[in-house]
Amino acid sequence: NPANTLAVETQYYVEVSAGAIQDLASNNFAGIIGNSSWRFTTLDNNAPTLVSLNPSNGNTTVSPNANFVMTLSENIQKGAGNITIKRSSDNGVIETINVLATNITVAGTAITINPSNDLANGVQYYIEVSAGAIQDLSGNNFAGFVGNGTWQFTTSDTTAPTLVSLLPANNAVNILTTANLVMTFSENMQRGSGNISIRRVSNNAIVESIDVTSASLSIAGAVVTINPAADFELGVQYFIDIPNGALKDLANNNFAGFTTNTEWRFTTQAPVDATAPLLVSTAPINNATAFAGAGNLEMTFNENIQKGTNGSIVIRKLSDGTSVETFGISSSRITITGSIVTINPVNDLTFNTEFYVEVSNDYFRDLAGNNFAGLSGNSAWRFKTDFSTAIEDNGLSGFIQLYPNPVTSTATLSVGEGLILKQVQASVIDAKGATVRTEEFATLSETRSMDFSTLPAGKYLLQLRVGKAVVVKPFVKVR
């Protein structure tokens, strides 16, 4: 009975010295010498034990694509069973690997586990090994382990946080001046270092610079809220500038930030418009003396307008104030294009007559609902019609021609053969009834060149006065 237990899987031999053993008659046993008479090998009946784990239990910086290695106390081989990777948060099974699969390999005392897919970033996992999945070379089973107490670890987070949503949304309009700025990310966040800037789109000027460590910035999980120190201005477009590293996830991966004025911009509510629209110009102009009675009347305002819900426009004769035509609020002969109102009388205005226009103070309003003050009396918008072939003398117009028409630069004024006109006043009048050029000819016969090159493109009248006779020739100037 050896005093000490023999080593496993070891070959031994026994020697017995002569005389160490006698029979009962005291005859000596010859003994045994050398390793050939009595030798044997001990069996291995000890199960392999765990020596080390890589990564170690509790490691928090494990690469998501890492392999997992167990080192045991002796050379091993595959047995029968599974190795299971589970998620610690809910014990969910990530992968169950049969120990005979090719992504589990054995080399001496080490067994290597290569998961089929990389693990997720920043997640805690644990590994279970079923009893008998690993054996020593004598077939003794490794006891294995279950639960999260033996081999638990956390993968490192190497992925930068991404933006999920913005409030207000990029390119949003009509934003309250008291609004906070809210960013929601793909994961929980923390403060980094640097300043977040609120800037005007119009000139890139910084409206407010917010240190990310200040109380103006708060973080609740994945939601970052910026509360500007001052309210925004009305009707201004802003953008937010966030440097790389001002915000980061809990693994210290930086949010890339915003570097242009197009990634997070918005426009605040328009200012309240309490200003009435103003009349900028009329056609014909006030006090015009040569308006073509067949033309439309125009009013141009300083902003876009619309009809109100009531009111009227009245064209009156200056001589006695009598109404020539009244336009109600629903009249289709009053049209609006943006800031321009066109008045199209049913009948042409009579020639050589003075008129004025009155507009009630509820007929037009701007898009914010502010009423135009209107026109009242006979001095705000008055004009005279003064063009008519009806007063041409003895069919004189038929002997006078203006060509080409349209004209780009120079036109020819032609007088009938043998006709000589004296003391001719030639006036060019634009579509608004304003005289833009006047010249006089002592005599006019045959042809005369008229230079219209400096006139802007548009419709004009060439008025020729010869004594009491008036001849009107319309023409179009093109570029």
C-alpha positions, 0 to 999 in steps of 0.5 A: 500500500504505497504511502502516496497516490501514484501519478495518473497516466504514468508507467511504473515498475516494481523491484523486490530485493532478495530475502525481502520475502521468505517462505514459512521455512525461511527460504528467501525469495530471489527478488525482482530487479529491473523494469521488465519483471513487474511494470504497469501504467496507472489510469487517468480518472481525474477530470480536467479543470479550468485554468484560465479564460480569455477574455477574463471573467468580468472584462469590459473591453472585449472586441465584438469580433473576438474569439473566446479561449478556455485553457484547461489543466491537461490536454483535451478533446471534444466530447458531446454537448453545446457551448452557448453564448447568452445576453446578460440583460435578458438571458437571451440566447445569442448562439448555441454551438455544438462542440463538434462544429468547425468554429470550435477548435482544440489545440493541446490544453486550449479550446477556442470558440469563434462565434458565427457572427460578431457580437454587438457593441457595448453589450454584456454577455456570458458563456455556458459550457455543458458538462461533457462537451469537453473531455481529457484524453482519457475520456474524463468529462470537464464539469462545465459551467452554467449561469453568468457567474463563471465567464461574463464579459462586456463588449467594447463600444466603438461605434459613434452615436447617430442622430435619430431626430431633431426638434425642430426638424431640419428646414422647419418653419413657423417655429416658436421663438421660445422653442428649445432645441432637442436632439434624439440619438441612437444611444445614451449620451454624455457631455463632451467638450466645446461650444454649440453655436446658434447662428443666423443663416443670413450672415453666419453671425453667432447669436449664442454660444453654449458651453456643453458643460453649462446648465443650458444643455441637459441630457436624459438618456439619448435625448439632448436638450438645448435651452437658449438663454434668450428667445429667438427673433421673429422671422429669422432663419437660424442654423446650429453648429455642433463641433465634433466631440461636443457630445459623446456616447457613454463609451466616449465615442464622439458625435460627428456634429454639424459643420454646415448651415444645412444640417439643422436649420429652421425659421421662426414665426413671421413677425405679426404684420399690423401695418396697412398696405401702401399704394406705391404707384398708379397707372395712369399716374396721378394728374396724368394728362394723356391717358389712353381711355381704352386702357386698363387702370393699375394700382401697385402696392408695397406688398401682396394684397387680396380683396376684403369682404366688402367695399367698392371702387368707383370711377367718377367724372371730375367735372361733376362727380358722377359715377362712370362705373362702380366695381363691387367686391365680387367684380371679376373686372378687378383682378389681383396678381401679387401686389398689382391690381388691374381695373378693367372698365366695361367701356372705354373711358371717353376721350379728352375727359378728366376722371378720378378714382375712389377706393373704399377703405375695406376693398383691399387688405394685405395677406395679414388682414390689414386694410388699405386706407383707400382713396377718397376725393378727387385729388388722390388719383385723377387723370385726363384722357387725351388720345383720340383719332376722333379729333384727327383733322381730315383723315390726316392719320391715313397719310402718316405711317410709323414703321417697323412696328415693333421696333428695336432701335430706330423707326421711320416716320413717313408722311404722304407724298406732297404733304408738308406739315409745319410746327409739329410737336412729337411726344412719346407717351408710355403705358402709364400715360407719362410723357417720356420724350418731346421734340418739335419739327419746324417742318415734316415731309416725306420721311424722318428717322425716330431714335427709340433705342434708349426706350425700355421695352414696352408699349408706347404712343407717338403723339403728333400735334399739328395745330389743333389736329392730333395724330396718335401712332401706337408702337411696341419697343422690344429689346 
